[in-house]
């Protein structure tokens, strides 16, 4: 009888520890809020047309300029999609245009709207756009409105830390 008590006690402890660790695992899995640190250095306001949309979305833009015989500017662009969406993938790519797609997180799946970078029509800046529709967010970098003589192009596009990442180059 004493051996049965010891066996049941040990099984009870094992069972309790399994329940406790499974609850911790489930709680860790159910966390849906993602905070980016440091915060993006460019924020775009989302214009909602329907559904529940985030108030804004962020982009990190880090630029480096070089001046030798020519003037060369490279920008690293990373869209902060993880707080609102799952892992991104490259959907469309050309030399002067790239678009990424990511499935929206459950609070935002009904969102229909967009967020655009405000650029002067005569500026030589890239155009950044977030589009929300069909339970996805689409992030694009567009250089097609920049005149050909400025050597603007997307040098690299990939996914970095589940987020859209691109290297944009301007040569004059």
FENNOR-V354814 format. One record per residue. N is the residue number from 1. RES is the residue in three letters. D_LAST is the distance of its C-alpha to the last C-alpha in Angstrom with 1 decimal. Layout:
n-><N & N>
res-><RES & RES>
d_last-><D_LAST & D_LAST>
This chain:
n-><1 & 2 & 3 & 4 & 5 & 6 & 7 & 8 & 9 & 10 & 11 & 12 & 13 & 14 & 15 & 16 & 17 & 18 & 19 & 20 & 21 & 22 & 23 & 24 & 25 & 26 & 27 & 28 & 29 & 30 & 31 & 32 & 33 & 34 & 35 & 36 & 37 & 38 & 39 & 40 & 41 & 42 & 43 & 44 & 45 & 46 & 47 & 48 & 49 & 50 & 51 & 52 & 53 & 54 & 55 & 56 & 57 & 58 & 59 & 60 & 61 & 62 & 63 & 64 & 65 & 66 & 67 & 68 & 69 & 70 & 71 & 72 & 73 & 74 & 75 & 76 & 77 & 78 & 79 & 80 & 81 & 82 & 83 & 84 & 85 & 86 & 87 & 88 & 89 & 90 & 91 & 92 & 93 & 94 & 95 & 96 & 97 & 98 & 99 & 100 & 101 & 102 & 103 & 104 & 105 & 106 & 107 & 108 & 109 & 110 & 111 & 112 & 113 & 114 & 115 & 116 & 117 & 118 & 119 & 120 & 121 & 122 & 123 & 124 & 125 & 126 & 127 & 128 & 129 & 130 & 131 & 132 & 133 & 134 & 135 & 136 & 137 & 138 & 139 & 140 & 141 & 142 & 143 & 144 & 145 & 146 & 147 & 148 & 149 & 150 & 151 & 152 & 153 & 154 & 155 & 156 & 157 & 158 & 159 & 160 & 161 & 162 & 163 & 164 & 165 & 166 & 167 & 168 & 169 & 170 & 171 & 172>
res-><UNK & UNK & UNK & UNK & UNK & UNK & UNK & UNK & UNK & UNK & UNK & UNK & UNK & UNK & UNK & UNK & UNK & UNK & UNK & UNK & UNK & UNK & UNK & UNK & UNK & UNK & UNK & UNK & UNK & UNK & UNK & UNK & UNK & UNK & UNK & UNK & UNK & UNK & UNK & UNK & UNK & UNK & UNK & UNK & UNK & UNK & UNK & UNK & UNK & UNK & UNK & UNK & UNK & UNK & UNK & UNK & UNK & UNK & UNK & UNK & UNK & UNK & UNK & UNK & UNK & UNK & UNK & UNK & UNK & UNK & UNK & UNK & UNK & UNK & UNK & UNK & UNK & UNK & UNK & UNK & UNK & UNK & UNK & UNK & UNK & UNK & UNK & UNK & UNK & UNK & UNK & UNK & UNK & UNK & UNK & UNK & UNK & UNK & UNK & UNK & UNK & UNK & UNK & UNK & UNK & UNK & UNK & UNK & UNK & UNK & UNK & UNK & UNK & UNK & UNK & UNK & UNK & UNK & UNK & UNK & UNK & UNK & UNK & UNK & UNK & UNK & UNK & UNK & UNK & UNK & UNK & UNK & UNK & UNK & UNK & UNK & UNK & UNK & UNK & UNK & UNK & UNK & UNK & UNK & UNK & UNK & UNK & UNK & UNK & UNK & UNK & UNK & UNK & UNK & UNK & UNK & UNK & UNK & UNK & UNK & UNK & UNK & UNK & UNK & UNK & UNK & UNK & UNK & UNK & UNK & UNK & UNK>
d_last-><88.6 & 86.9 & 84.6 & 83.7 & 82.8 & 80.5 & 78.8 & 78.3 & 76.9 & 74.4 & 73.4 & 73.0 & 70.8 & 68.6 & 68.5 & 67.5 & 64.7 & 63.4 & 63.5 & 61.8 & 58.9 & 58.5 & 58.3 & 55.6 & 53.7 & 54.0 & 52.9 & 49.8 & 48.9 & 49.4 & 46.8 & 44.1 & 42.3 & 39.1 & 37.6 & 34.1 & 33.9 & 31.7 & 31.1 & 27.8 & 25.5 & 24.8 & 27.8 & 28.1 & 31.4 & 33.1 & 34.6 & 37.7 & 39.3 & 42.1 & 43.5 & 42.9 & 39.2 & 37.5 & 36.7 & 33.1 & 30.7 & 28.3 & 24.9 & 23.7 & 19.9 & 18.9 & 15.4 & 14.2 & 11.3 & 10.8 & 9.9 & 11.0 & 9.7 & 6.1 & 5.3 & 6.5 & 8.8 & 11.8 & 14.6 & 18.1 & 20.0 & 23.8 & 26.0 & 29.4 & 31.6 & 34.5 & 36.4 & 36.7 & 36.4 & 37.3 & 35.2 & 32.0 & 31.0 & 28.0 & 29.2 & 26.4 & 23.2 & 20.6 & 17.0 & 15.7 & 19.0 & 21.6 & 25.0 & 27.5 & 31.2 & 33.9 & 37.5 & 38.4 & 41.0 & 44.4 & 44.2 & 41.2 & 42.1 & 43.2 & 39.9 & 38.3 & 35.3 & 31.6 & 29.1 & 25.7 & 22.9 & 22.9 & 19.5 & 19.1 & 18.8 & 15.9 & 14.0 & 10.9 & 13.1 & 14.9 & 18.4 & 21.2 & 24.7 & 28.1 & 30.8 & 34.5 & 36.9 & 39.5 & 40.0 & 36.3 & 33.1 & 29.9 & 26.6 & 23.4 & 19.6 & 18.1 & 14.6 & 16.0 & 15.7 & 11.9 & 11.0 & 10.3 & 7.5 & 5.1 & 6.5 & 8.7 & 11.9 & 15.0 & 15.6 & 19.1 & 21.8 & 25.2 & 28.1 & 28.4 & 31.7 & 32.5 & 29.5 & 26.3 & 23.4 & 19.9 & 16.7 & 13.6 & 10.1 & 6.7 & 3.8 & 0.0>
